[in-house]
């Protein structure tokens, strides 16, 4: 289980990657707790990176750990299913074209 300042980003990537492996395409949205989304906006990603993410994914505040979903209600639930066993050719961070780009010391 991830445990760094970017732990929730790692979890979201796990949900996105799991979805793609299971259904053969990327999801269109990610459901997540409000605190996770707020952490992305304030501590993990710059506004430009958040714009890049939102160009490909709808980010939905929900009372779930982290769930990737598409318009047909196909889902990959990170909270229930965890990490993939295999690697994908391209992972979620590469697909989205982002990586954490705020300094780790901005949590003050």
N, C-alpha and C positions, 0 to 999 in steps of 0.2 A: 504494500500500500504506500502511495507517495506521501511524503511528509515535509515538503519544502514550501517556500513562499508561493510556488507555482503549482502546488498539488492539485488544485481544482482544474487548472488547465490540462494537466496530465489526465485527469479523470474524464474531462470533456472529450479529449482526443480518443480515449479508450472507447467511449460511447460511439463517436463518429466512425472510428475504424471498425468496431464491431458491427455497426449497422452496414457499412459498405461490404464487409466480408459476407454477411448473412444475405443481403438483398441484391448485391451486385451494382449498387449505385449509392451515391452520397445522399444523406438525408437533407431535408429542406429546413428543418428546425431542431432546436435543442431546448428542452425543458429543464429548468434548473431553479434552485432556491434563489431568492432575491439577493442574499448575501454573496453568493457566488458571482452573480452578474455584477454586483456593485464592486466586488474585489477585482474583477477583470477591468472595469472602467477606471478605478482609482489607483490600483496597485500593479497590475500586470501589463496592460496594453495602453499605448498612446491612443489619442482620438483617431489618428489615421489608421492604426491597426484595427480598432473597433469598427471603423467604416468598412475596411476590407472584409472583416468577418461578416458583417451585416449584409454585404452584397451577395453572399452565398447562403447565409443562414438567418432564419428568424430566431431571435433569442427570446424565449418565453419564460416569464417568472411563473413557477408552479411549485406545489408542495410535493416535490419528488427529489430524489438525490440528483441524478442526471440521466436524462432519457433523450436519445436521438430518434427522430420520427420523420415520416414523409406524409404527403397528402393522402395516401391510401391507409393511413394509420398503422403502417408497419413500424415497429419499434425495436430499439436495442436499449435495454435498461442497464446502465452501468451498475447501479446499486444492487441489482439482483444477479447480474451476470459477470461483472468484473472485466478483467483484461483478456484480450485475445491470446491464444496460444501461438499463432503464427504471425509472421510479419507480412505486411502488404507491400506491393511494389511502390506505392506512394502513400504516405500517411496523411492524416488530417492536417497537420501543421503545414505540410508542403502544399496540399490542395488549397488551403485557405491563404497561403502565402504569408503567414505570420509566425512569429515566435515572441515570447515575452520580451518587451522592449522598454520597460520602465526599470530604473535601478532598484535593486533589492532593498535599498535603505530608505525608500520613500514611505515606509509604513508608520513613520512618526506622526 
